[in-house]
Amino acid sequence: MKLLITDDNELNREMAEDILEDMGVSVLSADSGASCLRMLSEVSDIDAILMDYMMPEMDGAETSVKVHEIKGYENLPIIAMTAEENPEIIKVLLESGMSTVLHKPVDPRELFVALNEYTDEELKEPERTSDEEIEKDEVLNKLEKAGFDVKAGIKYTGSLKNYKLYASDFLRMLPGMLESLDELMNTGDYDNFTVNIHGLKSNFRALGNTSLFKKSRKSEELGKKGAFEELKSAYENDRPVYYECCESLVGIFGTKELLPEFSAKELKIALKELRDAMKTFDLDTADAIVSDLETHKAPEDIAGEMNKLYREVTLLKYEASVETAESLLKALEER
């Protein structure tokens, strides 16, 4: 089965991708409605779409209508994802041609049921994590102390492994997200602030941080109502708490800001060895190389792709990791 995820939030796409691949689904992803339509024009064998509702420029409902205008995709199942609870919004989504609506953060088991209902594919049911596994994990215990409901987060991310990866990725992106919110607030761009705080709210909910979910939801609601003076006051009060969360995650997962960088030559050698190890399914060697790479700071222009590579190795995505390693080597050669 091949499914296209469409969501402007990178972390949400990564989480959905991990959950779906655990079910045995082949996944493509798009970061906007326009990107979704472009991909459908190039790929002819998509079996379903998992579509976010609230996206800039073209929302999920508008995209859904345009998807069904494409020849060959007139009856394509589209499963909506939204944090909206307003019945009128749900009605709009269904009237746009979407098959069903799942509420964010999406429960993997609800997604499993929906895919079984609207497609003919045999899927692997999501695994369950035992309380004993959670209690034994040192990182999860630290996250609990930092205000995260780990059991809720594991439910939404699909597995203990996915939850820890998602939390680590969230730390990687959170400083940039907060800087963007600060800039949008300082420039008075309240509409885009509201869109961005919506994404942050979804991340907090998926990780099980109810307190920060509620704070970010309140800001989103104020932005939607146009109550901008109240929004400014709320964000001024909540901003220190968001940064405290970032500091807590740094304490748990560490930070690479002060780490040394590999030389270009050393990095090329490590990437070639990692690529070859994944080609031959030599996971012990691959894990050792990744551990060594993670003791160094990745060059800024390829940091995102390096993090993607680490995730692919951790998730045993052999073919994908080989492709990413080769793409990174090419980028280094072109410098």
N, C-alpha and C positions, 0 to 999 in steps of 0.2 A: 504494500500500500504506500502511496506517495501523497504526502500532505503538505500544503503551503501555509506557514504561519505568517500572519500579517499583523504587526504591532510596532509602533514607533519606539517602544521602550526596549532597549537592548537586553536588559536583565530578564524581562518577561519572556523575550524570544528564546534566550538561552535556557531558562527554566522549562518552558514548554517543550523545547527540543529534547532536553534530557529525559523528560517524562515520556514523550512519544517514542523516542528511540528505545527506551526500556520496554515498551509495548511491542517493539518490532516494526515500527513505522519508519519509512524513509522520509526525511524532512528537508524541505526547502524553506527559506525565510525571506520576507520582504519587510522593509522598515516604513512603508507608507502605502496608501491606496494606489498611488501612481505606479510604484514599484511592483505591487501585486499584479496590476493590469498588464504591465510590461512583461512580467515573467510568464503570465498565462498566454501571452501572444507568442512566446518563444518555446513553451513546453506544452506538449499535447496530452500528457498522461497523468495529470493531477486528479486524485480521487476525491479530495475534500479540502476545504479551507478552514482554518481556525483564525477568526477575524476579530481584532480589537474594535471597539466602537469609537472611543474618543481618541482621534488622531488629528493632527493639524492639517489644514488645507482640504483634505477629502476624508470625511469620517467613514466608519465602517458601513453605515447604511447606504451612503452614496456609492461606495465602492461595490457593495453587494449588487446593486441595481446594474452597474456597468459590467460586472463580471458575467451576469446572466444574459448580457447582450452579445457576448463573444460566441461565435459559432463553435459548437461542440461542448460548450459549458453552460448551456441554457438551464440544465437541471442539476448543476453541480451543488452538492451539499455544502452549506456554509454554516459553521457553528460560531455563534457570536460569543465574545468574552466582554464583560462589562462590570464595572463596580456600581453602575447605576441601579437604583431600586425603584425609580419612578415608573409606574405602570405605563405611562404615556410613552416613555422611551422604549420600553420593551415592545410595545405595540408598533412603534416606528420600525424597530429592527425586524420584527416578524413580517411586517408589510413590505419591507424592502426585499424580501425573498429569502431571508435567512431561515434555516431549518429549525433551529432551537437556540436558546440563550442560556449560557452558563455564567454564573456570577464569579467575579474575581475576589480573591485568588481562586483559580479553578481547582476543584478537588479532582485528583487524577482518576478516581473511581467513577466520578460523574462523567468525565471526559471519555473514559473507557466505555461506559454504557451508551453515551451519545454516538460514538463512532460505530459501535456494533449495531445501533439502530438505523443509522443513515448510510452505512456502507456494507458491503458484502464480505469484508475481509475478516480473517481469523487473527485476533490480536492476543498478545500475552497480557494477562491480568496483572495490575500493579502489585508489587510485593508489600508486605507489612513489616514494620520495624518493631521489635519487641521493646518493652520497657527496660529490660535488662541491658540491651545493647546501648540504650540512651544513657542509663545510669553509669555505665562503665567508661563512657567517652569523656575525656578530660576537657576537650574543646566545648562540647555541648554543655557541660556543667558550668563553664565560665560564661557561656552565652546566657544561660538561665539566670546567673547572678547579675548579668548586665541588663536584665529586663526583657529577655526574649523567651516567649513560650515555645520551647523547642518542639514539643509534641505537635502543636498546631502547625508549626513551620514544616515539619517532616510530612505531615498530612498533605499540605499544599504543594510541596516540592516533589513528593513521590517516594523519597527514600532518604535514609540518613546520609548516604554519600552525596546525593543531589543537594541536600540542605546545606551541608558544609561547603560545597563548591559555590552555591548561590550566595552564602554569607560572605565568603572570601571575595567573590566577584563584586558584591555590593560594596565592600570596603574599597576595592580598587576604583569604583566609579563615584562613591559618595562625595569625596572632596570636590570633584568637578561639578557634581549636581548642586552642591551647596553654594559654590562660587557663582554658578549660573543664576541661582535664585537670588543671591545678593545683588548681582548686576541688574537683573530684571526689576527688582524692587527699587533699586537706587535710580534707575532710569524711568520709573513709572510705567513700565510695560506690564500692566497688571493682567492682561489677557494671556500672554505667554507665561507669566508667572503662574497663573492658574493651571495651565496645561502641564507645566513642569512639576508643580506640587502634587498634581494628580498622579504622575508617575511615581513620585517619592512615596505617596500614600500607599500605592499598590505594593511597592517593595517592602514597606514596613509591615503591611498586613501579611504578605507571603512569608515573611521571616518570623511572624508571631509577636511583633512588638506592638501590643495593643495601645499602649499609652501614646506612642509617637504616631501610630495610625490615626488615632482620634484627633490629635493636634493638627496633623496635615489635612485631614478631612474637613475640619472646621475652617481652615484657611481656604481650601478649595471651594467650600460652600459660600464663603464671603466673597470670593472672587467672582463666582458665577452670578451672585446677586448684585454685583457692582458696588458692594459696600467697601470701597477701597480704603477709607480711613480706618475702619475697623480691621481690615486685612493688614494694613501696615502695623497697627498696634499688636495684633495677634502674632505676626511674624517676628516683631521685635522681641516679644516675650518668649517665643518658642525657639528662636534661632540658637541661643546658647545650648539648649537641650539637644538640638540636632548635632551640634559640634561635639558635645559630650559623648553622644552615641558614636561618632566617628573615632574619638579618642579611645573609647572602650574597645572598639573593634580592632584598632591598631594594637592595643595591649594584648588582645587575644591572638590575632593572626600575624602581628608584626608589620613592619613597613620596610619598603625597599629604598626609601628616599636617600638613606645614608650609605647604601651598599656601593661597592666599587663596580665599575663597568668592565666587561671583557673587552679585549682588543678585537678589532674586526677579524683578525686572523684566528684568534682563539674561538670566537663565536662561530665562524664558518666550520672549523674542525668539529666543534661540539654538535652543531646542527647536522653535519654529514654523518657523524657517528650515531646520533639519535635517529635520523632517517633510516639508516641501514639496520639498526636494532629493531625498529618497528616493522621494517620489511620482512625480517626473519622471525618475527614474533618473539624476540628476545626481551621479555618484559623486565627482567632483573637489570640488564644493562641499561635499558631505557629509563627505568626509575632512578638509577644511579646518576645518569647524565642530567635528568631533570632536576634532581636534588642539587647537583653542582651548579646548574644554570640558575637556580633560584637563590643561590648565595650571592648573585651579582645582579645589578640593576640593568634591565634591558634598555638599549637605546630608545629614546623617546618616540622616534618615528615608527618603530616596529613593536613597541611595548604591547599594544593590543593584540597583535598577531602572535607574539610570544606567549601571552596568557592563554590565548585560544589553543595553542599547541600543547601547553601544559595540561589543559582540561582534556584535550583529545587523548593524550597519553594516559591520564588518570582514568578516563572512561573506556579505555581499551578500543578506541576508534582507530584501528590500524591504518586503513586506507586514507582516512581523512588526515591523520597526523603526518603521514608521508607526504601528502599533497601540500600541507601547510609548511612543513620543513623545507620542501623544494621551493615553494613560493618565497620563503624568507631568504633562502640562499640566493635566489635570483635577484631579490631586492638588494642584498648586500653586494652582489657583483655589479649592479648598476649604479652604485654610489660613485 
